[in-house]
Amino acid sequence: MKGNVRRIAFCGVFTALAMVFSYIESLIPIPVPIYGIKLGIANIAILAVIYAIGWKEAVIVNFLRILWTAILFGNMNSFLFSAAGGALSLLVMIACYKSRKFSILGVSIAGGAAHNIGQVAMAVWLMDSTAIIYYLPILLAAGVFTGAIIGIAGGLTVKHIKASI
């Protein structure tokens, strides 16, 4: 029982943390003149859950973060784009994690790239146009770069969490 309570509390704290990170990120202007590029700092919390608790809990935390962030700070479009990117990103990160062939840095980079693929796929579907696909190489490069930054931060976070558990 005590272990389950700790897991639930951990997931609650990291859901809230991911939501706060998402909100803070929406307030940070990215000094790049390309729409849609973001750091993805909420993924620090998602990586921490994957590595410290488990991937099943990460699915729940990610879903709750996307849902509640859209309800509180966004709209239906922000939900659709975040859900598409977040779901594909999480699936790829889980696959990389479970393969045991990637470090946390590699898992994060793969997740960053997959997030952009998911969002472009949603844009193609919503806009009923494939023209947006030409934007994908720029977003993938940004996803790899930001994924590396988040992977480093996530690795440090996991290291400190495991030391305190």
Backbone as a printed PyTorch tensor [residue, N CA C, xyz], in Angstrom:
tensor([[[  0.8290,  -1.1980,   0.0000],
         [  0.0000,   0.0000,   0.0000],
         [  0.8680,   1.2550,   0.0000]],

        [[  1.8900,   1.2700,   0.8520],
         [  2.7410,   2.4490,   0.9480],
         [  3.4020,   2.7600,  -0.3920]],

        [[  3.8180,   1.7190,  -1.1180],
         [  4.4390,   1.9110,  -2.4270],
         [  3.4730,   2.5040,  -3.4370]],

        [[  2.2150,   2.0480,  -3.4110],
         [  1.2130,   2.5790,  -4.3330],
         [  0.9140,   4.0430,  -4.0480]],

        [[  0.8400,   4.3910,  -2.7830],
         [  0.5850,   5.7760,  -2.4040],
         [  1.7280,   6.6600,  -2.8880]],

        [[  2.9530,   6.1880,  -2.7490],
         [  4.1180,   6.9470,  -3.2150],
         [  4.0790,   7.1210,  -4.7330]],

        [[  3.6970,   6.0750,  -5.4520],
         [  3.6270,   6.1550,  -6.9180],
         [  2.5650,   7.1580,  -7.3530]],

        [[  1.4130,   7.1030,  -6.7150],
         [  0.3300,   8.0280,  -7.0540],
         [  0.7470,   9.4640,  -6.7420]],

        [[  1.3480,   9.6640,  -5.5770],
         [  1.8080,  11.0100,  -5.2020],
         [  2.8700,  11.5020,  -6.1880]],

        [[  3.8010,  10.6450,  -6.5380],
         [  4.8410,  11.0040,  -7.4940],
         [  4.2170,  11.4120,  -8.8270]],

        [[  3.2710,  10.6180,  -9.2980],
         [  2.6110,  10.9350, -10.5740],
         [  1.8400,  12.2470, -10.4850]],

        [[  1.1740,  12.4920,  -9.3640],
         [  0.4600,  13.7550,  -9.1890],
         [  1.3910,  14.9490,  -9.2160]],

        [[  2.4950,  14.8280,  -8.5040],
         [  3.4740,  15.9190,  -8.4700],
         [  4.0480,  16.1540,  -9.8660]],

        [[  4.3710,  15.0850, -10.5810],
         [  4.9790,  15.2670, -11.8920],
         [  3.9700,  15.6670, -12.9630]],

        [[  2.6920,  15.3500, -12.7700],
         [  1.6650,  15.8840, -13.6650],
         [  1.5750,  17.3940, -13.4860]],

        [[  1.5350,  17.8230, -12.2410],
         [  1.4800,  19.2670, -11.9510],
         [  2.7400,  19.9600, -12.4620]],

        [[  3.8910,  19.3580, -12.2440],
         [  5.1430,  19.9350, -12.7140],
         [  5.1490,  20.0650, -14.2410]],

        [[  4.7010,  19.0350, -14.9340],
         [  4.6430,  19.0890, -16.3970],
         [  3.6880,  20.1890, -16.8650]],

        [[  2.5730,  20.3530, -16.1620],
         [  1.6290,  21.4230, -16.5160],
         [  2.2480,  22.7970, -16.2950]],

        [[  2.9400,  22.9650, -15.1920],
         [  3.6000,  24.2430, -14.9110],
         [  4.6590,  24.5140, -15.9750]],

        [[  5.4440,  23.4970, -16.3120],
         [  6.4530,  23.6570, -17.3660],
         [  5.8040,  24.0500, -18.6950]],

        [[  4.6800,  23.4140, -19.0330],
         [  3.9810,  23.7570, -20.2750],
         [  3.5190,  25.2040, -20.2690]],

        [[  2.9750,  25.6280, -19.1360],
         [  2.5000,  27.0080, -19.0330],
         [  3.6640,  27.9910, -19.1230]],

        [[  4.7180,  27.7340, -18.3820],
         [  5.8890,  28.6150, -18.4240],
         [  6.4420,  28.6980, -19.8410]],

        [[  6.4930,  27.5600, -20.4990],
         [  7.0080,  27.5380, -21.8700],
         [  6.1690,  28.4010, -22.8150]],

        [[  4.8700,  28.4490, -22.5670],
         [  4.0070,  29.2720, -23.4240],
         [  4.2910,  30.7600, -23.2370]],

        [[  4.9230,  31.1180, -22.1290],
         [  5.2330,  32.5180, -21.8430],
         [  6.6210,  32.9280, -22.3400]],

        [[  7.4550,  31.9320, -22.6830],
         [  8.8270,  32.2220, -23.0950],
         [  8.8730,  32.4600, -24.6100]],

        [[  9.2630,  33.6450, -25.0160],
         [  9.4020,  33.8740, -26.4590],
         [ 10.6940,  33.2110, -26.9610]],

        [[ 10.5530,  32.3970, -27.9750],
         [ 11.7160,  31.7350, -28.5690],
         [ 12.2820,  32.6870, -29.6250]],

        [[ 13.5730,  33.0310, -29.5170],
         [ 14.1550,  34.0100, -30.4420],
         [ 14.4790,  33.4300, -31.8180]],

        [[ 13.5520,  32.6490, -32.3460],
         [ 13.7100,  32.0580, -33.6740],
         [ 12.4700,  32.4400, -34.4700]],

        [[ 12.6490,  32.9770, -35.6660],
         [ 11.4830,  33.4400, -36.4260],
         [ 10.7140,  32.3050, -37.1320]],

        [[ 10.6460,  31.1560, -36.4920],
         [  9.9590,  30.0070, -37.0800],
         [  8.8590,  29.5820, -36.1270]],

        [[  7.6300,  29.6010, -36.6040],
         [  6.4840,  29.2750, -35.7690],
         [  6.5050,  27.7930, -35.3740]],

        [[  6.1710,  27.5290, -34.1330],
         [  5.9970,  26.1580, -33.6740],
         [  7.1790,  25.5560, -32.9550]],

        [[  8.3090,  26.2210, -32.9570],
         [  9.4760,  25.6750, -32.2760],
         [  9.3820,  26.0090, -30.7920]],

        [[  9.4720,  24.9690, -29.9760],
         [  9.4270,  25.1280, -28.5290],
         [ 10.4750,  24.2220, -27.9060]],

        [[ 10.8120,  24.5010, -26.6670],
         [ 11.8160,  23.6960, -25.9770],
         [ 11.2830,  22.3240, -25.5610]],

        [[ 10.0440,  22.2340, -25.1910],
         [  9.4830,  20.9630, -24.7390],
         [  9.8730,  20.6290, -23.3100]],

        [[  9.9500,  21.6440, -22.4480],
         [ 10.4430,  21.4110, -21.0950],
         [  9.5330,  20.5050, -20.2570]],

        [[  8.2820,  20.3520, -20.6510],
         [  7.4000,  19.4210, -19.9340],
         [  7.9250,  17.9920, -20.0490]],

        [[  8.6990,  17.7310, -21.0850],
         [  9.2420,  16.3820, -21.2580],
         [ 10.2950,  16.0320, -20.2240]],

        [[ 10.8140,  17.0040, -19.5060],
         [ 11.7090,  16.6870, -18.3850],
         [ 10.9280,  15.8460, -17.3710]],

        [[  9.7090,  16.2760, -17.0820],
         [  8.8690,  15.5460, -16.1370],
         [  8.4750,  14.1770, -16.6960]],

        [[  8.1730,  14.1130, -17.9820],
         [  7.7680,  12.8410, -18.5890],
         [  8.9350,  11.8570, -18.5720]],

        [[ 10.1280,  12.3150, -18.9140],
         [ 11.3100,  11.4510, -18.8530],
         [ 11.5480,  10.9580, -17.4290]],

        [[ 11.3780,  11.8520, -16.4720],
         [ 11.5740,  11.4700, -15.0700],
         [ 10.6040,  10.3610, -14.6720]],

        [[  9.3640,  10.4560, -15.1090],
         [  8.3810,   9.4250, -14.7720],
         [  8.7380,   8.1080, -15.4540]],

        [[  9.1080,   8.1540, -16.7340],
         [  9.4860,   6.9280, -17.4440],
         [ 10.6180,   6.2160, -16.7060]],

        [[ 11.6510,   6.9460, -16.3580],
         [ 12.8460,   6.3370, -15.7800],
         [ 12.7410,   6.0520, -14.2830]],

        [[ 11.9850,   6.8370, -13.5450],
         [ 11.9240,   6.6550, -12.0950],
         [ 10.7600,   5.7660, -11.6560]],

        [[  9.6410,   5.7880, -12.3730],
         [  8.4630,   5.0200, -11.9790],
         [  8.1110,   3.9530, -13.0160]],

        [[  7.9390,   4.3780, -14.2780],
         [  7.6080,   3.4120, -15.3210],
         [  6.8770,   4.0640, -16.4790]],

        [[  6.8790,   3.3700, -17.5910],
         [  6.2910,   3.9400, -18.8100],
         [  4.7620,   4.0080, -18.7330]],

        [[  4.1270,   3.0760, -18.0380],
         [  2.6600,   3.1150, -17.9410],
         [  2.1980,   4.3680, -17.2030]],

        [[  2.9070,   4.6990, -16.1510],
         [  2.5930,   5.9120, -15.4050],
         [  2.8690,   7.1520, -16.2500]],

        [[  3.9010,   7.0850, -17.0880],
         [  4.2270,   8.2070, -17.9730],
         [  3.1020,   8.4640, -18.9690]],

        [[  2.4480,   7.4100, -19.4270],
         [  1.3030,   7.5690, -20.3370],
         [  0.1960,   8.3570, -19.6370]],

        [[ -0.0880,   8.0000, -18.3960],
         [ -1.1420,   8.6830, -17.6380],
         [ -0.7570,  10.1410, -17.3790]],

        [[  0.4700,  10.3680, -16.9210],
         [  0.9240,  11.7260, -16.6270],
         [  0.8890,  12.5840, -17.8860]],

        [[  1.3620,  12.0430, -19.0090],
         [  1.3860,  12.8080, -20.2600],
         [ -0.0350,  13.1440, -20.7230]],

        [[ -0.9300,  12.1640, -20.6620],
         [ -2.3170,  12.4090, -21.0640],
         [ -2.9560,  13.4900, -20.1860]],

        [[ -2.7880,  13.3670, -18.8660],
         [ -3.3750,  14.3590, -17.9660],
         [ -2.7820,  15.7440, -18.1960]],

        [[ -1.4760,  15.8010, -18.4270],
         [ -0.8380,  17.0960, -18.6970],
         [ -1.4190,  17.7340, -19.9450]],

        [[ -1.5500,  16.9700, -21.0110],
         [ -2.0770,  17.5030, -22.2680],
         [ -3.5290,  17.9470, -22.0960]],

        [[ -4.3250,  17.1160, -21.4770],
         [ -5.7430,  17.4340, -21.2860],
         [ -5.9300,  18.6760, -20.4190]],

        [[ -5.3270,  18.6990, -19.2420],
         [ -5.5350,  19.8050, -18.3190],
         [ -4.8890,  21.1000, -18.7920]],

        [[ -3.7650,  20.9950, -19.4620],
         [ -3.1420,  22.2070, -19.9930],
         [ -4.0240,  22.8280, -21.0750]],

        [[ -4.6160,  21.9960, -21.9310],
         [ -5.5140,  22.5180, -22.9660],
         [ -6.7700,  23.1230, -22.3450]],

        [[ -7.3120,  22.4760, -21.3330],
         [ -8.5230,  22.9910, -20.6870],
         [ -8.2370,  24.3240, -19.9990]],

        [[ -7.1310,  24.3970, -19.2780],
         [ -6.8350,  25.5960, -18.4930],
         [ -6.2240,  26.7440, -19.2850]],

        [[ -5.3700,  26.4210, -20.2490],
         [ -4.5890,  27.4690, -20.9150],
         [ -4.7190,  27.4920, -22.4330]],

        [[ -5.4690,  26.5650, -23.0040],
         [ -5.4920,  26.4660, -24.4630],
         [ -6.8910,  26.4140, -25.0350]],

        [[ -7.0010,  25.6790, -26.1240],
         [ -8.2650,  25.5210, -26.8290],
         [ -8.2510,  24.1650, -27.5370]],

        [[ -9.2620,  23.9090, -28.3510],
         [ -9.3520,  22.6140, -29.0190],
         [ -8.1690,  22.3800, -29.9600]],

        [[ -7.7500,  23.4130, -30.6770],
         [ -6.6100,  23.2410, -31.5750],
         [ -5.3330,  22.9340, -30.8020]],

        [[ -5.1110,  23.6340, -29.7000],
         [ -3.9110,  23.3550, -28.9090],
         [ -3.9660,  21.9360, -28.3650]],

        [[ -5.1640,  21.4700, -27.9970],
         [ -5.3030,  20.0890, -27.5340],
         [ -4.9580,  19.0980, -28.6390]],

        [[ -5.5080,  19.3250, -29.8440],
         [ -5.2620,  18.3920, -30.9460],
         [ -3.7790,  18.3220, -31.3230]],

        [[ -3.1380,  19.4840, -31.4290],
         [ -1.7210,  19.5000, -31.7880],
         [ -0.8570,  18.8980, -30.6790]],

        [[ -1.1680,  19.2420, -29.4430],
         [ -0.3990,  18.7140, -28.3240],
         [ -0.6130,  17.2120, -28.1730]],

        [[ -1.8380,  16.7580, -28.3630],
         [ -2.1380,  15.3290, -28.2620],
         [ -1.4370,  14.5360, -29.3570]],

        [[ -1.4580,  15.0450, -30.5750],
         [ -0.8040,  14.3340, -31.6840],
         [  0.7050,  14.2600, -31.4630]],

        [[  1.3000,  15.3970, -31.1370],
         [  2.7440,  15.4120, -30.9020],
         [  3.1240,  14.6400, -29.6560]],

        [[  2.3680,  14.8540, -28.5890],
         [  2.6710,  14.1950, -27.3240],
         [  2.5010,  12.6880, -27.3700]],

        [[  1.4610,  12.2180, -28.0470],
         [  1.2250,  10.7740, -28.1300],
         [  2.3200,  10.0850, -28.9520]],

        [[  2.6350,  10.6440, -30.1170],
         [  3.6720,  10.0280, -30.9460],
         [  5.0280,  10.1040, -30.2440]],

        [[  5.3060,  11.2400, -29.6440],
         [  6.5600,  11.4080, -28.9160],
         [  6.6820,  10.3700, -27.8070]],

        [[  5.6310,  10.2090, -27.0280],
         [  5.6740,   9.2670, -25.9180],
         [  5.8100,   7.8280, -26.4110]],

        [[  5.0980,   7.4790, -27.4700],
         [  5.2220,   6.1200, -28.0200],
         [  6.6570,   5.8330, -28.4650]],

        [[  7.2650,   6.7900, -29.1260],
         [  8.6470,   6.6180, -29.5860],
         [  9.6020,   6.5570, -28.3990]],

        [[  9.4060,   7.4270, -27.4080],
         [ 10.2810,   7.4040, -26.2380],
         [ 10.1620,   6.0810, -25.4850]],

        [[  8.9420,   5.5700, -25.3550],
         [  8.7410,   4.2900, -24.6730],
         [  9.4240,   3.1660, -25.4490]],

        [[  9.2580,   3.1590, -26.7650],
         [  9.9000,   2.1230, -27.5860],
         [ 11.4210,   2.1860, -27.4540]],

        [[ 11.9740,   3.3700, -27.4950],
         [ 13.4310,   3.5220, -27.3480],
         [ 13.8820,   3.1140, -25.9530]],

        [[ 13.1420,   3.5070, -24.9480],
         [ 13.4620,   3.1510, -23.5620],
         [ 13.4290,   1.6370, -23.3770]],

        [[ 12.3570,   1.0100, -23.8480],
         [ 12.2050,  -0.4310, -23.6660],
         [ 13.2210,  -1.2350, -24.4700]],

        [[ 13.7250,  -0.6630, -25.5570],
         [ 14.7200,  -1.3830, -26.3640],
         [ 16.0600,  -1.4990, -25.6460]],

        [[ 16.2920,  -0.6330, -24.6590],
         [ 17.5500,  -0.5930, -23.8970],
         [ 18.7630,  -0.2860, -24.7730]],

        [[ 18.5260,   0.2770, -25.9630],
         [ 19.6150,   0.6170, -26.8770],
         [ 19.9220,   2.1100, -26.8830]],

        [[ 19.1400,   2.8790, -26.1290],
         [ 19.2900,   4.3330, -26.1270],
         [ 19.5090,   4.8410, -24.7080]],

        [[ 20.3350,   5.8420, -24.5980],
         [ 20.4750,   6.5430, -23.3180],
         [ 19.2720,   7.4610, -23.1690]],

        [[ 19.1620,   8.0910, -22.0140],
         [ 18.0750,   9.0500, -21.8160],
         [ 18.1880,  10.1980, -22.8220]],

        [[ 19.4120,  10.5460, -23.2060],
         [ 19.6220,  11.5830, -24.2160],
         [ 19.0330,  11.1430, -25.5590]],

        [[ 19.3130,   9.9160, -25.9670],
         [ 18.7690,   9.3920, -27.2240],
         [ 17.2610,   9.2640, -27.1960]],

        [[ 16.7300,   8.8340, -26.0530],
         [ 15.2740,   8.7220, -25.9030],
         [ 14.6280,  10.0990, -26.0690]],

        [[ 15.2210,  11.1050, -25.4510],
         [ 14.6730,  12.4600, -25.5310],
         [ 14.7720,  13.0300, -26.9490]],

        [[ 15.8900,  12.8140, -27.6020],
         [ 16.0480,  13.3050, -28.9790],
         [ 15.0170,  12.6530, -29.8950]],

        [[ 14.8450,  11.3440, -29.7590],
         [ 13.8450,  10.6430, -30.5810],
         [ 12.4500,  11.1810, -30.2940]],

        [[ 12.1680,  11.4500, -29.0250],
         [ 10.8670,  12.0090, -28.6530],
         [ 10.6500,  13.4020, -29.2030]],

        [[ 11.7100,  14.2240, -29.1830],
         [ 11.5990,  15.5790, -29.7380],
         [ 11.2980,  15.5640, -31.2290]],

        [[ 11.9790,  14.6910, -31.9520],
         [ 11.7260,  14.5840, -33.3920],
         [ 10.3210,  14.0420, -33.6550]],

        [[  9.9340,  13.0090, -32.9000],
         [  8.6120,  12.4060, -33.0980],
         [  7.4930,  13.4010, -32.7850]],

        [[  7.6970,  14.2470, -31.8060],
         [  6.6870,  15.2500, -31.4650],
         [  6.3920,  16.1420, -32.6720]],

        [[  7.4380,  16.5600, -33.3420],
         [  7.2490,  17.4200, -34.5140],
         [  6.5750,  16.6750, -35.6620]],

        [[  6.8950,  15.4190, -35.8320],
         [  6.2280,  14.6090, -36.8640],
         [  4.7360,  14.5070, -36.5550]],

        [[  4.3990,  14.2600, -35.2950],
         [  2.9900,  14.1700, -34.8930],
         [  2.2410,  15.4670, -35.1200]],

        [[  2.8820,  16.5770, -34.8090],
         [  2.2160,  17.8650, -35.0120],
         [  2.0450,  18.2020, -36.4870]],

        [[  3.0330,  17.8850, -37.2910],
         [  2.9040,  18.1320, -38.7350],
         [  1.8190,  17.2280, -39.3200]],

        [[  1.7560,  15.9850, -38.8600],
         [  0.6900,  15.0850, -39.3320],
         [ -0.6880,  15.6470, -38.9720]],

        [[ -0.8240,  16.1950, -37.7840],
         [ -2.1000,  16.8020, -37.3850],
         [ -2.3970,  18.0260, -38.2500]],

        [[ -1.3890,  18.8240, -38.5430],
         [ -1.5860,  20.0030, -39.3880],
         [ -2.0190,  19.5960, -40.7920]],

        [[ -1.4110,  18.5500, -41.3320],
         [ -1.7930,  18.0530, -42.6580],
         [ -3.2570,  17.6200, -42.6370]],

        [[ -3.6440,  16.9230, -41.5820],
         [ -5.0210,  16.4420, -41.4800],
         [ -6.0030,  17.5950, -41.3090]],

        [[ -5.7090,  18.5300, -40.4160],
         [ -6.6350,  19.6370, -40.1630],
         [ -6.7290,  20.5990, -41.3480]],

        [[ -5.5960,  20.8480, -41.9920],
         [ -5.5740,  21.8020, -43.1070],
         [ -5.9150,  21.1470, -44.4350]],

        [[ -5.9720,  19.8200, -44.4370],
         [ -6.2450,  19.0630, -45.6560],
         [ -5.2970,  19.4700, -46.7810]],

        [[ -4.0230,  19.5970, -46.4100],
         [ -2.9930,  20.0000, -47.3620],
         [ -1.6620,  19.3830, -46.9460]],

        [[ -0.9230,  18.9240, -47.9330],
         [  0.4000,  18.3610, -47.6440],
         [  1.5040,  19.4100, -47.7450]],

        [[  1.1590,  20.6390, -48.0420],
         [  2.1600,  21.6960, -48.2000],
         [  2.9780,  21.8990, -46.9290]],

        [[  2.3730,  21.6600, -45.7780],
         [  3.0520,  21.8670, -44.4960],
         [  4.2140,  20.8910, -44.2980]],

        [[  4.2380,  19.7960, -45.0350],
         [  5.3110,  18.8060, -44.8930],
         [  6.6790,  19.4100, -45.2250]],

        [[  6.7150,  20.4200, -46.0650],
         [  7.9880,  21.0530, -46.4150],
         [  8.6250,  21.7630, -45.2190]],

        [[  7.8350,  22.0100, -44.2130],
         [  8.2840,  22.6390, -42.9790],
         [  8.9450,  21.6330, -42.0280]],

        [[  8.7150,  20.3440, -42.2790],
         [  9.1600,  19.2870, -41.3810],
         [ 10.6770,  19.2270, -41.1630]],

        [[ 11.5250,  19.3530, -42.1800],
         [ 12.9760,  19.2820, -41.9120],
         [ 13.4620,  20.3280, -40.9070]],

        [[ 12.9140,  21.5150, -40.9670],
         [ 13.2970,  22.5690, -40.0170],
         [ 12.8500,  22.1780, -38.6040]],

        [[ 11.6210,  21.6790, -38.4970],
         [ 11.1080,  21.2670, -37.1940],
         [ 11.8680,  20.0590, -36.6430]],

        [[ 12.2610,  19.1340, -37.5160],
         [ 13.0290,  17.9770, -37.0570],
         [ 14.3860,  18.3970, -36.5020]],

        [[ 15.0420,  19.3230, -37.1870],
         [ 16.3300,  19.8170, -36.6960],
         [ 16.1500,  20.4770, -35.3280]],

        [[ 15.1040,  21.2640, -35.1940],
         [ 14.8240,  21.9030, -33.9060],
         [ 14.4920,  20.8570, -32.8480]],

        [[ 13.7480,  19.8300, -33.2300],
         [ 13.3870,  18.7650, -32.2950],
         [ 14.5930,  17.9950, -31.7940]],

        [[ 15.5550,  17.7670, -32.6690],
         [ 16.7870,  17.0840, -32.2560],
         [ 17.5770,  17.9660, -31.2860]],

        [[ 17.6810,  19.2470, -31.6080],
         [ 18.4200,  20.1770, -30.7510],
         [ 17.7640,  20.3150, -29.3820]],

        [[ 16.4680,  20.6060, -29.3750],
         [ 15.7760,  20.7820, -28.0980],
         [ 15.6650,  19.4560, -27.3510]],

        [[ 15.5190,  18.3650, -28.0750],
         [ 15.4890,  17.0420, -27.4380],
         [ 16.7800,  16.7500, -26.6970]],

        [[ 17.8990,  17.1950, -27.2520],
         [ 19.1870,  17.0020, -26.5770],
         [ 19.2500,  17.8180, -25.2930]],

        [[ 18.7990,  19.0480, -25.3470],
         [ 18.8010,  19.8920, -24.1470],
         [ 17.9030,  19.2770, -23.0640]],

        [[ 16.7170,  18.8570, -23.4570],
         [ 15.7780,  18.2600, -22.5060],
         [ 16.3120,  16.9300, -21.9910]],

        [[ 16.9780,  16.1690, -22.8400],
         [ 17.5720,  14.9020, -22.4100],
         [ 18.6330,  15.0880, -21.3480]],

        [[ 19.4490,  16.1160, -21.5060],
         [ 20.4720,  16.4230, -20.4940],
         [ 19.8010,  16.8070, -19.1760]],

        [[ 18.8200,  17.7110, -19.2580],
         [ 18.0970,  18.1300, -18.0480],
         [ 17.3370,  16.9560, -17.4290]],

        [[ 16.7390,  16.1270, -18.2690],
         [ 16.0190,  14.9560, -17.7740],
         [ 16.9450,  13.9600, -17.0970]],

        [[ 18.1210,  13.7770, -17.6600],
         [ 19.0990,  12.8780, -17.0570],
         [ 19.5240,  13.3500, -15.6780]],

        [[ 19.7570,  14.6410, -15.5430],
         [ 20.1180,  15.2020, -14.2370],
         [ 18.9710,  15.0570, -13.2390]],

        [[ 17.7610,  15.2770, -13.7120],
         [ 16.5750,  15.1440, -12.8630],
         [ 16.4250,  13.7250, -12.3600]],

        [[ 16.5170,  12.7550, -13.2620],
         [ 16.3820,  11.3470, -12.8890],
         [ 17.4720,  10.9400, -11.9030]],

        [[ 18.6770,  11.4120, -12.1340],
         [ 19.7950,  11.1100, -11.2290],
         [ 19.4720,  11.5850,  -9.8020]],

        [[ 18.9450,  12.7760,  -9.6780],
         [ 18.6150,  13.3150,  -8.3530],
         [ 17.4000,  12.6380,  -7.7350]],

        [[ 16.4230,  12.2650,  -8.5640],
         [ 15.2420,  11.5810,  -8.0470],
         [ 15.6240,  10.2100,  -7.5080]],

        [[ 16.3930,   9.4670,  -8.2780],
         [ 16.7830,   8.1200,  -7.8340],
         [ 17.6620,   8.1670,  -6.5910]],

        [[ 18.4340,   9.2250,  -6.4450],
         [ 19.2820,   9.3660,  -5.2510],
         [ 18.4360,   9.6490,  -4.0090]],

        [[ 17.2640,  10.2530,  -4.2030],
         [ 16.4430,  10.6190,  -3.0500],
         [ 15.3430,   9.6050,  -2.7460]],

        [[ 15.1620,   8.6330,  -3.6100],
         [ 14.0970,   7.6290,  -3.3720],
         [ 14.6080,   6.5290,  -2.4570]]])
